[in-house]
Amino acid sequence: MKCPKCGNKNPEGAKECRFCGVIIEKALKHQRQAQKKTETPNTPDPPQNENSAAKDTGKVFLGVIGFFIAAAIVLNVADSLETRKAQKKTDISPSKNKTVQEKPAPKEPETIRFDAHVVFDGSGFTIKNQNDFNWHDVKLILNPSGLFDSGYTLRADVFLANREHTFSAGQFTRSNGERFNPRHTKPLKIFIYGYTKDGRKGSCSAYW
């Protein structure tokens, strides 16, 4: 048996060439396939007929027409949306012939000055409402010193007209619960805030 690769003779039935080591059966298969390729001539591609070329041209033409149709649909939809937006704006905007009545802005409640007489006797405060009307939702602030120190506060539901109201110093407290102690701190100023029965704001102050 002749080796198809190196050409040397090998015993009959040998699987591998004893000279080059190639597998003889595989080498023979490759040799046969190569011979078949050389024997069969390459056939040229058949020429395209006129019908197939015409079909391709028709497809291109239809594609171009479809593109223009799609573009026209998109433009039409966009135009209709803009028209609807403009109609909504005209519906919302008031007509020139109609008179639009603007609502007047709510008036701030009138602020008045309370008339009070404040006395500190060393242990407590006596505050007299010298007005002819009651004060409601009254807030007393003792010794406020600024934005970060709101002082000592006391609240009362009502101060009756032409009546004295007495409070002990310990009733005034800070937000942390600390009570005012006149032995350690002197009263310097007091502010009084409240409302009249008809909702007007009122205030007054006293200094020592």
N, C-alpha and C positions, 0 to 999 in steps of 0.2 A: 504494500500500500504506500503510495507516494504522498508525502506531506504537501498539502496545498499551499503552505506558507514558505517553507524553506526548500522544498523539492527533494528532500532525501527520502530514501525508501525505509519503510517500517514493516514489521511483521503484519500479516493479515489479521484483522480484528483488533489491532492496537487502538486504544482510546486516545492516548497522548503521543505526540512525537517525541522520540527519545533524543532528538537532536536539539529542537528549539522549545519543546515543552508545551506547544499549543494543543488545544483539544481539537482532534481531527474532525469530528462530526460537525462542530460549530464552524470550523474554518471552511468545510465543504459547503455548508448551507450558505454562508456569506458569498462564496465563490459562485454558486448557482444563481443567487439573487442578482449579483452583479452582471452575470452573463445575460439574464433575462432583460435587465434594464437596457443593456447595450443593443439587444436584438430588437426590442419594440421601439419603433421610431416615434418621436414626439409629434403628435397630431396638432396642428394649429387650431386655435379657437375659431369656431364658426363665426363668420361675420354677422354683425347685427343686421337684422332685417329692418326695413323701413318702418314696419308697423310698431316694433318695440321702441324705436326712436320717437315716433309720433306719440306713443303712450307716455313716455317720459316727459315730453314737452307739454302734453295736456295736464299731467300731474303738477308741473311747475306753475302752469297758468292758473289752475284751480287753487293752488296754495296762495298765490299772490292775491287772487280775488277774495279768498277767505280771510286773509290778513286785513285787507281794506274794509271788509264787512265788519270784522271784529272791532277795528279801530273806530268805525262810525258808531257802533253800538255803545262803546265806552264813552265817547264824546257826548252822545245823546243822553246817557244816564247822568253824566256829570252836569250837563246843562239843566236837566230837570231838577236835580238836587239844589243847584244854585237858585233856580226859580222858586222852589218851595221855601228856601231860607229867606229870600227876599219877601215873599208873601207873608211869612210869619212875622218878619220885622214890621211890615206895614200894618199887620193886624194888631200887634202889640202897641205900636206908637199911636198916640191919640190923634184923632182927626183935627184938621185945622179949624173946622167949623164948630167943634165941641169945645166947651170951656172946661178946663180941668181945675177942680177945686182942691187946693193943697190943704192938708190938715195942719192946723196950727200946732207948733211945738208946745209940748206940755210946759206950763209955767212952773218955775221953781217956787216952792213955798216961801212966803214972805218971812224974812228974819226980823225979829224984834228984840229989844233989849229988856231983860228982866230987871226989876227994881228990887234989890235985896239988901238987907242989913245983916252983916256977919260979925259975930263976937266970939273970941277965943278966950276962955277963962283959965287956961293952964291945963285943963284935963279934958275939955270937950268944946264943941262948937254949938252956938245958937244961931240959926239962920232964919230970918223972918222974910216971908214973901210979902212985899209991900204993894204988890199989884192987886187989882180988883178981880183977877181971874186966877184960876188954879194952874199950876205947872204939872205937866204929866211926863212920865218916863224920864225922871230927873237923874242926871249923872253928875256927881261931884268928883273933881280931881284935885288932889292936894299935892303941892310941891312937884309939879312936873318939871323936869330939867332938860328936856330935849327929845329928839326923835327916838332915841334908844332907851329913854327912861320916862315911862308914862306916869310915874308918881304913884300915889295911893288913891284908890278910887272907892266910891260908895254909891250905891244906887237906891233910889226910892221911887215908888209908884206914883205918888202925887204929893205936891206941896200945896196946901190949901191957901186960899187968898187971905191976906191980912192975918196970917197966923205964924207963930214961932215954932220952929222945929229944932229939937235938940239931939245931938249925936255925940257919943263919947269918941275920944281920939282913937281908941282901939278898933272902932268899927271901920276905919279906913285901912284898906289892905292893898298890898302889891299883887301882881299876877302870880308870884311864887308863894303867896300866903303870908308874907311878912306883914305884921300889923304896925301901924304908926305909933311910935312911942315918943311923947313930947319931952321925956326926960333926956333922951339922946338926940332928938332932932327938933328943931324949932319950925313951926309953920311959917312959911314965907309968902305963899300965894295959894289961892283956891279959885277954881273955875267951875261954874255951874252951867249945865246945858239941859235943855228940856224942850217940850212942845206944849202949845196951847191946845185947847179942846178941838179947834178947827184945823189942826195940823201945822200951824206956823211954828218955825223954829225960834227958840229964844236962848239967850245966854247972858251971863254977867260974870264979874270977877271981883276979887278983893285981895289986898296986899297988906303985909305987916312989916 
